[in-house]
Amino acid sequence: MKNIFFLLLLATFLNAQNPKIYSALGDVIYNNLDGISKLKNYILYAKDIEKINEYIKKVKLIKKKGFLIENGNKKINKYDYLNSLRSLSKINDFYLRSVKNNFKKSIENKDSKLFEQMVNSGLVDTKRYKSKIITYYLFHIEDINATGVIQNILDQNKELKKKKQVQKKVYKSKHKLQEEKMKRIRAKDKLRQAKIEREINLRVNNEKKEIIKNQTIDK
C-alpha cells in the first residue's frame, strides 16, 4: 500500500512543470530539454545523438530528484542536486551556443532548411531575433514550411499575418490573372487583325473601282 501511495505521489510531482528548488537554474535546463532532444533529428547533430540521449537521461533523473527533495526526502542531498544542475547547465549552454551559431549561419548562407530546423528547435531566442526571423521568412517564403515556432511567430505578428493572407490570395489568383491577361492579348490581336483585314479590303475595293473607272474611260 505504501509503495502504491509513493508511486502516485511521485507521478503527481512528475506531472508538475518543474521542481521549485533552485528553479532559476533548473527551469532553464528542464524547459530546453525538448529542444535539445529535437536536435537528434537533424543531420547536423547526428554525431551527437548518443551524447544527447545520455544528457536527456541525466536531466530526467535529476528532475525526479528535485521533486523528491521538495517532498522532504532527506536521502537526497540538495547541494549534490545543485552541483548536478550546474554540470547540466554547461551542456545546455553548449547546445544553445551551437544552435545560435547555426541559426546565424543559415541566414548568412541562405540555408532555409537549416533555418527552419534551428528556429523550430525552440532553442533560438525568438524575442531577440524576431525581426531577423520575420525578415528572412519574407525573403524566402517559397522555400520555408511555416510550422512550429516559425508559425507561432507569424501568428503573433498581425501585420505579417495580413500580408501573408494577401500573398495567399495573390498566389491563388495568379493563374486566373494569367488567363485574363491572355484573353486581353487575344482580344487585342483579333482587333488588330480585323483592322488589317478592313484596310486590305478597302484597298482592294479602291483598286477595283480604279480599274473599272479606267476601263470606262478607254471605251
Beta strands, then each sheet from edge to edge (+ up, - down):
end
